[in-house]
Amino acid sequence: MVKEGESSVFHPALGVSNNIKNAIPLILDREKVQYSNWVELLECHAHAFDVLDHIDPKTPRPTDLSDTMWKRLDSVVKNWIYGTISTHLLETILCKGDTAQQVWDKLKEIFQDNKTTRADYLENQFNQLHPSKFSDISSYCRELKNLKDQPANVDQPVLEQKLVIRLVSGLVNTDFDTVAAMIQQTTSLPSFETARSRLLLEESRRANDSSP
């Protein structure tokens, strides 16, 4: 039986699993600063289930939803946000009565505050990363890519070309310096994924050569 004031049409967002982490594996944390990646996943999820208007003011609110249903959906979206952020962030932004848009805007303000200082800090982390801190090339590449994505949080995106140059320059005077030099000396720099694949192939070859 449909309650008074609610739409008789079942909204797709109401059928989403309560465990939002099945769809969005990232947990937004202030220290790791995965904000841009988290935003992409949340926006895609909200768009897929027709509730993007709850976090994007440019998306018009559907005219066929009652206020009761809209508020119910807003609570669904808030639960998605609450379920994908760290406890520390949750305690920082939680306020009874906030809409999903207000919660969304609070998180945006946290991660885009003091942009210049944060951009300098992130650039230093990116430039100082060295493969010696990692057990394998895959881990090094993954962390480098993560650091490359983070400046976008403060409107300072890193070009992929710079990512590739940083990747190979970090391998100077390591077991991979020959492959890194070959990548760097190509007429047109390959994509990050191509460079990464070449390094993984070299790592695999070395592992096979050292096997008994």
Secondary structure by P-SEA (a helix, b strand, c coil): cccccccccccccccccccccccccccccccccaaaaaaaaaaaaaaaacccccccccccccccccaaaaaaaaaaaaaaaaacccaaaaaacccccccaaaaaaaaaaaaacaaaaaaaaaaaaaaaccccccccaaaaaaaaaaaaaccccccccccaaaaaaaaaaaaccccaaaaaaaaaaccccccaaaaaaaaaaaaaaaaaaacc
